[in-house]
C-alpha cells in the first residue's frame, strides 16, 4: 500500500528529532504536503511507532513538526534548534 511506504519514508526522515515544516519535509522526501500531513498524523498514532512521539508547534505563523523517542525529556531538546 502506498501510504505504508510513505509512512516509513517520512518516519525515517523525521525520527532524528529536528523541527521541520511541511514544505521542507515534502521537498526532502518527494511527497506532496497533504500526504506528509496525513503521514504525520499516522505517526502520532501509538500503534504505528509506539516508542516515538510526534510533536507540532507554531512559531511566526508556521507549523513545525518533529518525531522523537518517547523517553526523551522534552526539556532536553531545543525548541526550533
C-alpha positions, 0 to 999 in steps of 0.5 A, a space after each residue: 500500500 502506498 501510504 505504508 511506504 510513505 509512512 516509513 519514508 517520512 518516519 525515517 526522515 523525521 525520527 532524528 528529532 529536528 523541527 521541520 515544516 511541511 514544505 521542507 519535509 515534502 521537498 526532502 522526501 518527494 511527497 506532496 504536503 497533504 500526504 506528509 500531513 496525513 503521514 504525520 498524523 499516522 505517526 502520532 498514532 501509538 500503534 504505528 511507532 509506539 516508542 516515538 512521539 510526534 510533536 507540532 508547534 507554531 512559531 511566526 505563523 508556521 507549523 513545525 513538526 518533529 518525531 522523537 523517542 518517547 523517553 526523551 525529556 522534552 526539556 532536553 531538546 531545543 525548541 526550533 534548534 
